Structures are given as C-alpha cells and as structure tokens.
Amino acid sequence: MSLFDTFDDTMEDNHDETAGHTEDEITAVFGNVYEFFEWFRHFYKRRVGTPVCKWRDDWWNCPEAEYRLTALWRSWEKARYDPADGIALWWRDYADPTMSMLMSPTGPFAESHTTGQPDQPLPSRIPPKGRFRDERED
C-alpha cells in the first residue's frame, strides 16, 4: 500500500473533471473520519507512549481529537484534487501541525498510556457499532 493508492485511483477518474469544481461537488473517498484514519495511520507511524509523544487508541472518545482529525480528513479530501502540490501542502500545513498538537505532551492525550512502535501503524481501537456514519450519504 502506498500513500498514493487512493489518491491515484481517484485522480485518474477525476483529473480533467475537477478543474473549477466547488467543495460541494467533490466526492469523498472516505465515508467518515474513522475510515480516513484507518488508512492514514499506516503512513503516520511513530513510537507513542513516550514522555514526548502521546497517543490514545480510542482517539474518537476525545472530542478535540475527533474534531481535529475530521478537519484533517476533510482537508485531505480537497487537497487530493490538486495534482501538483496539494498533498505536499496538506502534509506541511495540515497533517504535521495537527498530529504534532495531538501527540504533544501537553495535548489532549497527555495522560494517555497507549503505546506503539515506530514500525507499526498508530494504535486504533474499533469504535462501537454505529459510532460513525457514512457522510457521503448526506
């Protein structure tokens, strides 16, 4: 799996059709933030559970984390339509600051004891059934 697996598939189908589209016309790849995170966590591997890098495997139980990750997901959905530098800017302007804030020793996971290794995807528990709906159906 590569970071561009989902990106490339969508771009091949939509490249010529996306110029001039508004945000409302963009079709989401992922149905909700949990689906997005389950994909994203395979590319954002860190040693977590250290004094300087915190994480929580039930991140969706933390309102701030869910809200920030939802914004991260939605910004990714839009950035993927820019084949030149959309994803590079997304990493720099959205992913890195968002994840740094969440993982900060003073962030929302400061008291978490979740651990993980740098060669493994970020830990993530499965949320209760029905916790996330497919927003593409709205």
N, C-alpha and C positions, 0 to 999 in steps of 0.2 A: 504494500500500500504506500502510495506517495502522497504528499501534501496536495498535489495537483490532480489526483484521481478524480475527485468530484468536480473540481474546477474545470479541468479539460473537457470532461464529458458535457458539461453544461455549456461551455464556451463554443464547442463545435456546433451545437444545435442552435445557439442564440447569437453568435458573434455579429452577423450582419443585421440582425433584427433589433439589437439593443440600443443602437445609436438614437438618442433623443427620447428614450423611454423615461417615464417618470417612475418614482419609487413605488407607486401603487401598481405599476404594470410588471414589476419584477416578480418572477416566480421563484419561490423559496426552494432550495434544495432540501433543507431540513424542516420538519414539521413543528419543532419546538426546541427550546434551549437544551433540553436533555439529549435529544438526538444529536444536536450540534456538538455538545460537549463530549459525548461518547466517541465522536470522530476526532475532535480536536485534541483530546487528552493523549492520543497516540503520537502526537507531534510535539507536545509540550511536556517533556519528561524532565523531572527534577528529583533530587533527593529531598524529600519532605519529612517533617518531623524533627527538624534541627532547630536550634535556637534562632537561626536567621531565615529559615524557610518553612513556613507553616502551611498546612493544607487540611481540609476536612472532607472525608469521603462522602459525607451526606451534605455536601455544599448546598443542595437545594432546600435544606432546612434553615438556611441563613438568608434572611430577606435581602441583605445588602449584596451577598454573593450572587444570588439568583438574579437580582436586578442588573448587576454589573455584567454577568455572563450573558444575560438576554441582550443587553446593548451590544456586547461583543459579537454575538451571533448575528444580530440584525445588520451591524456594520459590515461583517464578512459577506453576508448575502448581497449587499450592494457593491462592495469592493470587487467581488469576483467578476463583475461585468466590465471592469477596466483591464483589458489585456496587457497594457503597457506596464503600469506600476501600481495598480490597485492593491494587489496583495502585499507588495513590499511596503506600501504606505500603511496598510492595515496593520501589519506587524509592528511597525515603528510607532504609529500614532494611537493604536487601539489595544492590540494584544499585549505588547510588552508593558505598557503602563497599567492596564487592568490587572494582569496577573501579578505584577510586582506589588500592587496595592493589596490584592487579596492575600498574597503569601507573606506579606510583611510581618515582622514580629510584633508590630503594633496594629495590625489589620484585624479584620473580623474573625480570623481563625487563630488569634494569638494564644488562646487557651487550648487549642486542639492538640490531640496526641496521635493523630493519624500519621503513619509512617509510610514511606515508599522509597524505592531505589531509583537512581538516575537512569537506569536502563529499562525501566518499566513505565507504562502509562501512568498518569496521575491516578491515584485510587479514587474509585467512584462506586458507591453503592447503588443498587437498583431502587428507585423511588417506589412508593406504594402505587398499586394499580390505579389508574385514573388521575394521578397527580398532574400529569402533563397531557394536554390535548393537542391534536394536530391543528396548528393555526392556519395551515393552508386551506382548511375547510371553511374558514370565516368568510 
